């Protein structure tokens, strides 16, 4: 394979990445013509060429085994004569140590060539954009029953033999769609009984703010601007509104629902943020029995529960309010059950994103950004947080580093309304107010594709009202029913895009996806059992209980390499580097010790 070599300066990377083709020609000549101070080549014992079935790397320089070797000072002189005197001593020393894998204090042109070939091939592999996974021609449907109201949220309903979608409009209209976006049925939320006499029928006269599907109890929870939550049952017979929980002090603005999929009858959590920056937790203690105590009688109208009377249902539900987490209305909320983390965002400069423990016993992580955040998404598998907002930039963040982002992805020309991390492909989807969908590679931070969604509601010079939650990502929950899907809502239209799967050939790339974060091995990373910092190479190495070993660059967080089964299946318990910083020594629970070159995945 012919490696990629840049034709011009590549500033901002390592010294090896900054070398141009012209630099390499000059370096080759400088190595071959360099006069060593001790004339080591005349006394050097020839090395046997590698038996690799072809021309060995020792022959690349054209001098074979006769190539002269130089020490660090001479190496610095050679590089300065080629690149210029402004090259830093630290970068030269690091490159020298990476090339000198035998820790002899000497390098030659073939060794340098071998190192450059390997690193350029790895760089090419990690930075070459993969084919974008999204359909070129999305299916676009009109939500006729919305009555020209914007679709606020679309939720997915997984049934044993089918996939359904339910869209909720701002005016309180629910539409059930099949997997090909054919309308199956619809329902309108009922109005306040006190207003029935002065309104036409019993029509809902407020607006909805968000919705979430509670799949273990087959209900849709809908938040409204009337300071209430509505619970709509979804069954084989259709949609029916069951409970209206009203009388909140604040307007619920963003919803999230969690339950244990292994024990769906155990307690579950409905979590929401409100317009005053507060977080609300409603635990359903026995959802298989019911969410609330049933009202007596046979009244077909929805059961109305006044919030101060929620204590009458204490055997089934508990409620907690955490005030003023944000300085503005919360626009996104997520719950991470394994670590019991609550993640919220707002358009506040001071509290743009907050990650806090549900027990409130730990200090929260707070991200502060100009103009706040319009949307975010978190992936535990990737250990990444992605944000978007009014400044049109998409930012990738380490989950515990709030000072600066891992990367800033620029390309949108209007407000970013929604973002989502697609872990199987190691990609980010972002959607902006001008109906532009972008797909980014996490590893290279490059835009792989831009899709302008042709919504009919867009007219020249006019921008239609957009949903607060335009994205719905369905990740192949039903493999037999087709590929993963992405739904995008705009005004009263829906766009359905099919996605490629691809967990197989992307597994290796997933190990390179993170800058400034741990490399994940499999769906759930094993606990870290050993770690060290190598100051000689400026690298961090970690070992895990599952015998995996990962090494990154400390300055950039870029993954250097990952080794699975470094000691078979035995947990790594300790690690160290030798005095030269060139060899990494690891120990395992079974008493074995292995030595590796610190800048290579090969063992010695």
N, C-alpha and C positions, 0 to 999 in steps of 0.2 A: 504494500500500500504506500502510495506516495504521500508523505506528510504535507499538511498545509503550512506554508511558510509565508508570513506577511511580506508584502512588497513595500511597505512603508512603516514608519515608526509606530509602535503600539504602546503608547504611554499609559501609565497607570497600572500595568501588570508587573510580573516578576522580570528580572533581567533577561532570562531566557526568552520571554515573550516579546521583549523589545528588540531582539536581534532581527535584522532584516536580511534578505538574500544577499545584498551587497556586503553586509557585515560578515556573513558566513564565509564568503569568498576571501575577504581580507583576513579573517581569523585563520583560515586554512593556510594561507601563505605565511602569516606571522608565526604560526606554530612550526611549520616546516623549516623556516629560515631562522628561527630563534636560536641563539647560541646560549646554551645553559652555562651557568657560572662554574660548574664542576665537571662538565662534559660527561654527564651520566650515561649518555647513550652508548659510549664506547665500552663501558664496563657492564652494561645491562645484560642480564641473562634473557635470551629470547623466550617469549611465551608462545605456547602452542596455539594455533588458530582454533577457533570454535568450530566444532563439527555440526553445522546447522543445515547441511544439505545444500548449501549454496555459498555465496560469498559472505564471509563472516563480517561482523561489525568492525573487527580490527583492521579490515582492509579498506574501509571507507575513505580514509585519509589519503590513500594512494601510496603510503610508505610502508603498509603492512606492519609487521612486528618491529620494524626499525624506527617507528615514530618516536621522536624525542619527547621526554617527559619534563614538566616544569613544576616548580613549587608555587606556593601561594603568591609570593612577592612577584615572581616572574609572570604568573598568570594575571596579576593586577596590571603589570606593565603592558602585557600584550593587549588586554581589553581596553586599557586607556589609549593605546595607540590606534585602536580601531574605532571605538565608540566615541572617545573624547575624554578629557580629564575630569569632567563633571560627574562621572559614574561614582556612586557611593561605595565606600569601602565595605559596608555591611552587605550590600547586595552582591558584590564580587565574592566576598568570603562565603556567603551562603551558596552561591552557584558552585564554587569550588568544592565545598563539602558535599554537595549533592552529586557531583561528578565523581569525586574520589570515594567510591563505595568500598574500597579495600582499606581505607584509612592509612594509606602509605605516605600521605603528604605530597603526592605527585599525581599529575594528570597529563594526558596526552590528547592529541586530536581525535583518534578513534574513540576514546572514552567520551569525550565531549560530544562527538557525533551521535554515539549511541544514546546518550542522555537526551539530546535535543530531539532525536527521532521519536523516542518513547513519549516525551512530554508533549510534543506537537501532535502526535496521534491521539493521546488522551484528550488534549484540548479540542481537537477537531471533533472527536466523538461526542464530547459533552456540549459543545457549542453549536453543532449543526442542527438546525431546526428540524424536528420531526414533522411529518405531515399533519396538518391541522385536522382535528377529529370531527368537525362539525359539518353538517349538510350544506351543500351549496345553495339549495332551493328549499327554504323552510315552508312548511304548511301553515297558511294564515287563515284564521277563521274569525268571523264577526260574532260578538256576543249579543245576539238580537234582543234577548230578554233583559239586558242591562238598562234599556231605555236611555241610551247615550251616556250613561254614567260610567266612570272609570272603574276598571277591575282593580280592586285593592290587593287581593291575594288569590293565588291558586294553590290548592293542596292536592296531594296524591292519596288515593285510596286503594290499598292493595287488597284484592279479594282472591280466594283460592284459585279461580280460573280466569281472572281478568284484572286489568288495571283501569281505574277510573280517575277522573280529575273533577274537582269541585271548585268553581270560581265564585268569588264573592265580590259583588259590586259595591261601590260607595253608597249607593242607595238601598242596600240591603237585599239585593236579588242574588239567589244562589242558583247556579246552573251545574248540572251533572253532565260530564262528557265521557265518551269512551276513549280508548287509546288513540283513535284516529280523529279525535275532535268532532265527533258527531254528537249533537245534543240529545240527551236521553230524557231529562226532566228538569223542572225548575221550581223554585219556591221563593216567595217573598216573605221577609220577616213581618211579624204582626206588629201593629201599633199599640200605643198605650190605651188601655180600656177607658181611661178617663177622657180621652179625646175622641172616642168613637162617635159620639153624638155630633161633633162639629167637623168631622172629617168624612170623606167619602170611603165608606167601608171601614176596615181596620188596618189601614196601610201604615207601614213604618215611615216616620217622617224625619228621622235623624240621618246620620251617616256612620258608616263603619270605618274603623281605623286599622284593624288587622284580623286575621283568622288563623287557626291552627287545627289540624286534624288529630283527634285523640284515638289512635287506632285500636288500643286495647279495649275501649268501650264503644267504638264506632260512633263517635260524636264529633261535631265541628264546634269549636268554641270561637265565638265572634265577639270582638271588642267594638264598642260604639262610642261616639262622641257624647252620648247621653249619660256617661259615667256608669256603664253597665256591661255585663258579660251575658251573652246568650248562648245556650247550648242546644244544638240542633242534632237530632238523631238521624243516622243514615242506615237504612236497612234495605232488605230486598223489596219491601213494599214502597219505599220512597223516602223522602225527607219529611221530617216533622219537628217542629219547634217544641222543646220540652220544658226548659227552665230559663227564666230571666232573673239574673242576680243583679240588683240595682242598688243605688244609694252610695256609691263610692265617693270619696272626697275628691278624687282626681280622675282625669280621663285616662283609661288604659290605651297605650299607644303602640306597643309591640309585645307579641306573645311568643311563648315557647312552651313545649310540652315534653315531658320525659316520663318513661316507665321502663321497668326492667323487662326486657324482651324474654328473658329466661323464666321470669315469674310474673306474667302479666296481671295476675290477680293481686299482687302485692301493692303497696302504696305507690302512688304516682304523684307527679308535680306539675302544676300549671303555674308558669312563671310569667310575669309581665312587668314592663316598665311603664311609667305614667308621664304625664305632661309636666309634672313638677320635679322630674329627675329622681323619683323614688322607685324602689324595686318591691314587688309584691310576690309572695310565695303562698300558694294554696295547695296544701297536701291533701290528696284524697286517700284516706286510710284503708279503705276496702272497696276499690272501684268495681270489683266483680259483683258486689251487693248493690252498689248505687253510688252516685256522687253526692246526693242530698237525700234527706228523709222525704218520702213521697207525701204529697198532700192528700187528704181524705176526699172522698167523693169521686164523681165521674165527669168532672168538668173537662171538656176537650181543650180548653185554652191552656197555654203554657203556665206552669207553676211559677209564681212570682215570689221571690225571696228578697226581703229587705236586708241590706248588708248588716245593720246593727243586730238583726235577729239570727245571724249565722251561728251563734252559740247554741241555738236549738238543734243544730245538726252536728254537734261536736263529736258524735260517735263515728261520723263518716268523713268529716273535713276539718282541717285546722287552717288558720290564716295568719300570716306575718307580714308586716309592712316595714321596710327599711327606707327611711326618708332621705332625700337630698344627697343621693349618691352622685348626681350630676347637677351642673348649674343650668341645664336646659332640658327640654323634653327628651326622653330616651327614644331613639329611633331603631335600635336593634337590641336583641337580648338573646343570649345562648346559655346553655347549661352543660357543663362537662361533668358527667356523673362520677367518673373514676377518681377524680381529684376533688369533686364537689366544688367546682368553681362556677361562679356566676360572671358572665361577660356581658357588658353593656356598652353602648356608644351614644354619643349626642353631638350636636353641633357647637358645643361649648369649647372655647380655646383652652380652658383650664382642666376640663375633664372630658377629653375627646373619646378615650376608651378606658374603661376600668375593668380590671379582672380582680375579683375578690373571692375569698373563701366563704362558703355559705354559712359557716359558723361565726364569721366576723372575728375570729381569734387571731388572724394574721393581718399584717398590713397589706393593703391592696397595691397592685401595680397600676400606675396611672400614666397614660400617654397624653401628652399635651401637644396639640397641633393648631396652627393658625386656621381659623374658620371651622375648626372641629372636623368631625367625620360624618359623612352621610350614610355610610354603610360599612360593614365589616363581615368577615367570615374567618372561622378558625378551624384548623385541621389538627387533631391530636396526632394522627399518623405522621404528618410532616413536621409537627411542632412549629407551625407557622401561623401567623396572623396576617391577613391582607385587609387593607382599608382603602376607601375611595371617598371623594368628596368634591367640594366646590372648586378646588384648584386644578381639577381635571387629571391629577396624578393618581396612579395606583401604587401603593406602597406595601412592601413585604417586610414583616417584623419578626424578630425572634420573640418567642412567647414571654420571655422574662427580661428583655432588653428594651427599655423605653426611651433611651437617649437618642438613638438614631436608627433609621430603618436599614434592613439588609440590602434593599434595592428600591429604587424609585423608577417606576415604569411610566414613561411619558409617551403620549400619542393621541389621547382623546382631546377634543376641542371644546367640550362642554362638560357640565357636571356629571360625575360618575354616580349613577343611581344605585347600582348593585354590583357586587363581586362575589365570586365563589371559587374555592379551591377544588380542583378535580384531581384527586390523588392518584387514581390509576394511571393517568398519563403525565402526572407531574406538571400540570398546567393551571393557569388562572383564567377564568372568564370574567370579563368586565363589560358593563353596559352603561352607556351614557344617554343624556337627555335627547340627543339628536338621533336616537335609534341606531346607534353604532355599537356593534358587538365586536370585542377584540379578544383574541386568544393569545396568551403569553406562555412562554416556556420558563418554568421556574429556574431551571439550571443555568440557562444562558441569559435570562432577563430580556429576551427578544420577543417582539410581536410576531407570532407565526401567521396570523391571518386577521383580516378585518372584514366583517360582514355588515353591510348596510341593510337592515331589515326593512323591506318595502311595505310598511304599514299604510293602508289607504287613507288613514286619518291625517297623515302628514300632508301639508299644503305649503307651497312656497311662501316664505316669510312668516309662517305661523308654526308654533310648536304646541302640539296638543298636551293636555294634562296627562302626566305620567303617573303610574302606580308608585306607591312608596316601597313596594316589595315586588319588583317586576320578575325576579328569577324564581324558577322551580327546577332543581336538578334532581332527576330520578336516576339513580345509579344501578341499573340492571337488577332490580329486586326480583324480577321475573324473567330469567334468562330465556325461557322458552317463548316468551311473548315479545321478543325483539330486543334491540340494543338499548343502552341508556338513552335518556332523553333530556332535553333542556327546553323548558317552556318560558317564553318571554311575553309579558303583558304590557300593552301600550293602549291607553284610553280604553275603548271597548273592543279591542282586538287581541287575539292570542296568536303567537307564532310557536310552532312546534318544530324542533330541530333534533334529528337523530345524531347520536354520538357513537364513535367507535369505542369498543371496550378496551382491552389491552392491558391486562395485569401481568402478562407473561414477559414479553420482551422489554417492558418498561421497569421491571423490578430492579435491574442494575442501575438504570437512570435515577430511580427514586433514591438510591444511596448517594447521588451527587446533588440532589435537589437543594440542599440547605446550605446557605451561607450564614455563618454565625450561629449554627444550631447542631444538635446531635443528629447523626445519621441513624435512621430507623431501619431495623432489620425485621421484615415481616410486618404483620398488622399491628403487633404490640411489642414494643421494645422491652427487652429484659433489663433488670436493674443493673446499674453501673457498679462494678466491684473493684475497679482499679483505674487510676488516671495519673498522668504526669505531663509536665511541660518540658519540652526539649529546647533550651535556649539557643543551642548551636544552630538548629534548623528553623527555629521559630515555629514549632509545631506542637500541637496538643494531641495526645493519644489516650484513648479510653478503652477499657476492656469490660465485657459484660458477663453476666451469669450464664448466658447461652453460648459462651466461648467465642463470641464475635469480637473483632478488634477494628477500631476505626481511628484514622489519623487525619487531622485537618491543619490548614495553615492558620495560625493564631491571629495574624493581622487581618485576613479577609474572611476567615471562617469557611473557606472553600475546602471541600472534602478532597483529600489527596488519594486515599485508597481505603478500601474496606476488605477485611478478611473474615469469612464465615468459617466456623470450626477451626479456629486457630490452634486449639488443643483438643480436637475431636469434639466431644460433648461436655468436656469438663469446664467448669467456671474458671475464668481468669481471676487470680487473687492478688497478684502484684506485678509490677513492671518497673524497669529502670533503663537508663541509657549508659553506655560506657563513657569513659573520659573524653573520647573524641566527639561524642554526640552522634556517631555514625551508626551505631548498632543498638537496636531495641531488644531488650531481654524481657521475656514474659514468663511468669510462673503460673501454674494451674493447681487446682485443688488436689489432683492426683499425684502431685510431687514432680511433675515434668517441667523442664525449663527449655525454652526455645530462644534462639537468637536470630534476629532478622536485621537486614539493612533498614535503617530508619526511614529512608526515602523510597523504599520499594516494597512491594507486597511479597517478594520472594523470600524464602527461608534459607538460613545457612545451617 
